[in-house]
Amino acid sequence: MRWFFLLFVLAFLLGGGVVLAGENLSAGRTLGIGTQFTFPGVLGVSLRLWTNPSFGLEGTAFVFSGEGGLWGFLAGRALIRMADTRAVDFYIAPGASYLLGEGKLFGLGTMGIEFTPPFAPALALNVEFGFFFVQSQVGMSFGSGLHFYF
């Protein structure tokens, strides 16, 4: 495991020349698929579609059925890119999530940082933080995701 970590760090440092050369690694992204987990309301397979360099949409679904019936999450969010640097982007993601089986609707107001490793420009790792709203309750939200862009 230690060797894997050391190889990862070495590849990141050696690949850093791509970033320093001035190429924007997130330029030209349109469609991405992956997984997103942002507690409490976004969980599952995620599809991201950037319609232009500063605006996109995300749909996330996690559904299964069991003895208790249908359960899962369906979420939709707007992605608004506020900062676009060479390897790291900052975005806000307002949206909503519906909890199947319980009929709860969550409002979401999250911010995210999306990082593109220079040695794998089709991949993007994100970390998110913000707030959720359900009925009369407000709480903190946080999470992360990994997407592959075509």
C-alpha positions in Angstrom: 0.0 0.0 0.0 2.9 2.3 0.8 4.4 1.8 -2.7 1.1 2.6 -4.3 0.9 5.9 -2.4 4.5 6.7 -3.3 3.8 6.0 -7.0 0.7 8.2 -6.9 2.6 11.1 -5.4 5.5 10.6 -7.9 3.1 10.5 -10.8 1.3 13.6 -9.5 4.6 15.5 -9.2 5.9 14.4 -12.6 2.6 15.2 -14.2 2.5 18.6 -12.7 4.4 20.0 -15.7 1.2 19.7 -17.7 -0.6 22.0 -15.3 2.3 24.5 -15.1 2.3 24.7 -18.9 -1.0 26.6 -18.7 -3.4 24.0 -20.1 -6.8 24.1 -18.4 -7.5 20.4 -17.7 -11.3 20.9 -17.4 -11.7 22.8 -20.7 -14.1 21.2 -23.1 -15.8 19.0 -20.6 -19.4 18.1 -21.5 -20.6 14.7 -20.3 -19.4 12.9 -17.2 -20.5 9.8 -15.4 -19.5 8.6 -11.9 -20.6 8.5 -8.3 -21.5 11.3 -5.9 -22.1 11.1 -2.2 -23.1 14.4 -0.5 -24.7 13.8 2.9 -27.6 13.8 3.5 -29.5 14.0 0.2 -27.2 13.1 -2.8 -26.1 9.5 -3.1 -25.6 7.2 -6.0 -24.7 7.1 -9.7 -24.2 10.6 -11.1 -24.5 12.1 -14.5 -23.0 15.6 -15.1 -23.7 17.6 -18.2 -21.8 20.9 -18.7 -23.8 23.0 -21.2 -21.1 25.7 -21.4 -17.9 26.4 -19.4 -19.7 28.0 -16.5 -23.0 26.1 -16.2 -24.0 22.5 -15.9 -26.6 20.1 -14.6 -26.3 17.0 -12.4 -28.7 14.1 -11.9 -28.0 11.5 -9.2 -30.0 8.3 -8.5 -29.7 5.5 -6.0 -32.7 3.2 -6.0 -33.4 -0.3 -4.7 -36.4 -2.4 -3.7 -36.7 -4.8 -0.8 -39.3 -6.3 1.5 -40.1 -2.8 2.7 -40.8 -1.5 -0.8 -38.9 1.0 -2.9 -36.2 3.1 -1.3 -33.5 5.5 -2.5 -32.6 9.0 -3.5 -33.3 11.1 -6.7 -31.4 14.4 -6.8 -31.1 17.2 -9.3 -28.7 20.1 -9.1 -27.5 23.1 -11.1 -23.7 23.4 -11.3 -22.4 27.0 -11.5 -18.6 27.3 -12.0 -17.4 30.3 -10.1 -13.6 29.8 -10.6 -11.9 27.9 -13.3 -8.1 27.4 -12.8 -5.8 25.0 -14.5 -6.4 21.9 -12.3 -8.9 23.0 -9.7 -12.4 24.5 -10.2 -14.8 26.0 -7.6 -18.6 25.7 -8.1 -21.9 26.2 -6.3 -24.6 23.6 -6.7 -28.1 24.5 -5.6 -30.7 21.8 -6.0 -33.1 19.3 -4.4 -33.2 15.7 -3.5 -36.2 13.4 -3.0 -36.1 10.5 -0.5 -38.1 7.6 -2.0 -40.1 5.6 0.5 -40.4 8.5 3.0 -41.5 11.2 0.7 -39.1 13.8 2.0 -37.8 16.6 -0.1 -34.4 18.1 0.7 -33.3 21.5 -0.4 -29.5 21.7 -1.0 -27.1 24.6 -1.1 -23.6 23.2 -1.6 -20.2 24.4 -2.8 -17.7 22.2 -4.4 -14.0 22.0 -5.3 -13.3 19.8 -8.3 -9.7 18.6 -8.9 -8.3 17.1 -12.1 -5.1 15.2 -11.7 -2.6 16.1 -14.4 -1.8 12.5 -15.2 -5.5 11.6 -15.7 -7.3 14.6 -17.3 -10.5 12.7 -18.0 -11.1 12.1 -14.2 -12.4 14.6 -11.7 -12.5 14.3 -7.9 -14.7 16.7 -6.0 -15.3 17.6 -2.4 -18.4 19.4 -1.4 -19.7 21.3 1.6 -22.7 23.4 2.4 -26.2 23.2 3.9 -29.4 21.2 3.5 -33.0 22.1 4.3 -35.8 19.7 5.1 -39.1 20.8 6.5 -38.1 23.2 9.3 -34.6 21.8 9.9 -31.3 23.1 8.6 -28.1 21.2 8.7 -24.6 20.9 7.3 -23.9 18.9 4.1 -20.6 17.4 3.0 -19.4 14.8 0.6 -17.3 13.9 -2.4 -17.5 12.3 -5.8 -15.5 10.9 -8.7 -16.5 11.4 -12.4 -15.1 10.3 -15.7 -15.6 12.9 -18.5 -16.0 11.8 -22.1 
